[in-house]
């Protein structure tokens, strides 16, 4: 199976995930990586677990069309105005995927020892069954999916400058995670472009 074909779904059932491979040249991806490291307003992420506030080593940032409030892990963020680089990248992946997005949650992993546990991006603020476009910079990392009922696993290596788009019923039926690894010593930046439902 050619995982790099634009319309190939890497999930076997109950969802749709398209992996496009690199959509930027290696030099362009490195240029964006450096600009994102320097220009994004990074802050340590917070999560409330069993009533206690946990501060993560991983850093995050939240940008959008307007000051959207986004709540996950029982904490709420207000979106910052788009930067020049984020708007450029948004245009690239919207053209490539045929989807549209109004916000972006960014993650900075300083090394492979920082990861993300199993979860679904199904917060009430997000458009139901909407697309999430994931753009990766820096270190290549393995990304895993696990079906909620059958427990079937699917993995993909997210390359530097690559695009992965999750859509349809993926968040309803599948969990995903970024497993930690001691083999990766360099940082990774991940941009997850999303659509926040605007409440009337």
KOLTOR-473755 format. One line per 3 residues: number of its first residue (from 1); for each residue x, y, z of C-alpha. Coordinates in Angstrom, 2 decimals, padded with zeros to 5 digits. Last residue first. Layout:
<atoms>
NUM = X,Y,Z; ...
</atoms>
This chain:
<atoms>
200 = -024.53,031.50,017.75; -021.60,029.38,018.86; -018.67,029.36,016.46
197 = -017.51,025.76,016.11; -013.71,025.67,016.29; -012.03,024.16,013.25
194 = -008.53,022.73,013.65; -004.93,023.02,012.48; -002.59,020.88,014.56
191 = 000.96,022.21,014.35; 003.71,019.94,015.68; 007.19,021.12,016.60
188 = 009.84,018.48,017.31; 013.04,018.94,019.30; 016.25,016.83,019.08
185 = 017.42,013.84,021.11; 015.24,011.06,019.68; 016.34,007.57,020.81
182 = 014.90,007.96,024.31; 011.38,007.52,022.96; 008.02,008.81,024.16
179 = 004.89,007.66,022.31; 002.87,010.28,020.39; -000.73,009.14,020.82
176 = -003.99,008.47,019.03; -007.40,007.12,020.01; -009.89,005.91,017.40
173 = -013.66,005.58,017.00; -015.13,009.03,017.62; -011.96,010.96,016.73
170 = -011.66,009.13,013.39; -015.35,009.54,012.46; -014.65,011.81,009.48
167 = -011.23,013.46,009.56; -007.55,013.13,010.46; -005.07,014.85,008.11
164 = -001.32,014.14,008.23; 001.14,016.58,006.66; 004.94,016.26,006.56
161 = 007.64,018.93,006.86; 009.96,016.61,008.81; 008.54,013.09,008.72
158 = 005.75,011.62,010.81; 006.39,007.87,011.02; 003.05,006.03,010.89
155 = 001.44,003.47,013.18; -001.86,001.55,013.19; -003.10,-000.46,016.18
152 = -006.23,-002.60,016.55; -007.80,-002.26,020.02; -011.09,-003.69,018.61
149 = -013.35,-001.20,020.43; -011.40,002.07,020.81; -009.25,001.54,017.71
146 = -005.66,002.51,018.47; -003.63,005.03,016.41; 000.09,005.66,016.80
143 = 002.55,008.35,015.72; 006.30,007.61,015.41; 008.51,010.69,015.43
140 = 010.79,012.48,012.97; 012.51,015.39,014.71; 012.05,018.94,013.42
137 = 008.74,020.00,011.92; 005.36,018.27,011.67; 002.01,019.47,010.26
134 = -001.21,017.91,011.59; -004.45,018.89,009.84; -007.57,018.16,011.89
131 = -010.76,017.68,009.86; -014.22,018.04,011.37; -016.19,015.03,012.60
128 = -017.90,017.34,015.11; -016.47,020.88,014.86; -014.36,021.44,017.96
125 = -015.52,023.29,021.09; -017.05,020.11,022.55; -013.66,018.42,022.72
122 = -013.24,015.36,020.50; -009.50,015.30,019.87; -009.08,011.70,021.02
119 = -006.53,010.55,023.58; -003.69,008.09,024.27; -000.77,009.83,026.02
116 = 001.42,012.50,024.42; 005.20,012.65,024.26; 008.31,014.17,025.84
113 = 011.32,011.83,026.09; 011.80,012.23,022.35; 013.19,015.72,022.87
110 = 012.06,019.33,023.40; 008.48,018.61,022.29; 006.80,021.85,021.18
107 = 003.06,021.64,020.52; 000.93,024.05,018.48; -002.88,024.32,018.52
104 = -004.17,026.00,015.36; -007.39,027.81,014.50; -009.87,028.59,011.70
101 = -009.34,025.64,009.35; -010.45,024.78,005.82; -010.11,021.44,004.03
98 = -009.09,020.70,000.42; -006.06,018.84,001.74; -003.22,020.40,-000.26
95 = -004.75,023.88,-000.64; -005.74,023.96,003.04; -002.28,022.67,003.92
92 = -000.43,025.46,002.10; -002.81,028.25,003.19; -002.46,027.26,006.84
89 = 001.32,027.24,006.47; 001.38,030.81,005.19; -001.07,031.93,007.88
86 = 001.11,030.29,010.55; 004.23,032.00,009.23; 002.67,035.48,009.29
83 = 001.40,035.02,012.86; -002.30,034.46,013.55; -003.89,036.40,016.43
80 = -003.74,034.64,019.83; -006.40,032.14,020.86; -007.75,032.03,024.42
77 = -006.91,028.90,026.43; -009.04,026.96,028.91; -007.92,024.16,031.27
74 = -009.91,021.06,032.23; -007.65,018.75,030.16; -009.10,020.58,027.14
71 = -010.91,023.90,026.77; -010.56,026.18,023.76; -011.62,029.82,023.86
68 = -011.51,031.46,020.46; -009.83,034.87,020.38; -010.45,035.30,016.61
65 = -009.11,033.73,013.41; -006.85,031.51,015.50; -003.75,030.78,017.56
62 = -003.00,028.52,020.56; 000.49,027.80,021.90; 002.04,024.81,023.65
59 = 005.15,023.70,025.54; 006.03,020.17,026.60; 007.67,020.05,030.01
56 = 004.17,019.74,031.45; 002.73,021.58,034.45; 000.23,019.45,036.41
53 = -002.59,021.15,038.30; -004.10,018.77,040.86; -007.80,017.93,041.11
50 = -007.38,014.33,040.00; -005.55,015.59,036.91; -005.77,019.24,035.88
47 = -003.56,019.85,032.87; -001.23,022.74,032.13; 001.02,023.32,029.12
44 = 004.26,025.25,029.42; 004.20,028.39,027.30; 005.28,029.23,023.74
41 = 004.52,032.60,022.19; 005.64,031.64,018.67; 008.40,033.71,017.04
38 = 011.70,031.96,017.79; 010.86,028.25,017.63; 008.33,028.88,014.84
35 = 010.93,030.77,012.78; 013.51,027.98,013.23; 011.05,025.24,012.25
32 = 009.83,027.31,009.27; 013.38,027.50,007.88; 013.95,023.80,008.53
29 = 010.76,022.91,006.63; 011.83,025.18,003.75; 015.23,023.46,003.55
26 = 013.69,019.98,003.68; 011.17,020.89,000.99; 007.56,021.23,002.13
23 = 004.58,018.89,001.71; 006.44,015.94,003.24; 004.31,012.78,003.50
20 = 000.64,013.12,002.55; -000.80,010.88,005.27; -004.60,010.68,005.01
17 = -006.58,009.51,008.03; -010.22,008.45,007.74; -012.29,006.64,010.33
14 = -014.20,003.50,011.24; -012.07,001.07,009.17; -008.56,000.06,008.03
11 = -006.95,003.43,008.86; -004.18,004.55,006.47; -006.72,006.09,004.06
8 = -005.09,006.58,000.67; -006.21,009.77,-001.12; -002.97,011.71,-001.25
5 = -000.78,008.73,-002.08; 002.13,008.62,000.37; 001.03,005.51,002.25
2 = 001.34,003.44,-000.91; 000.00,000.00,000.00
</atoms>
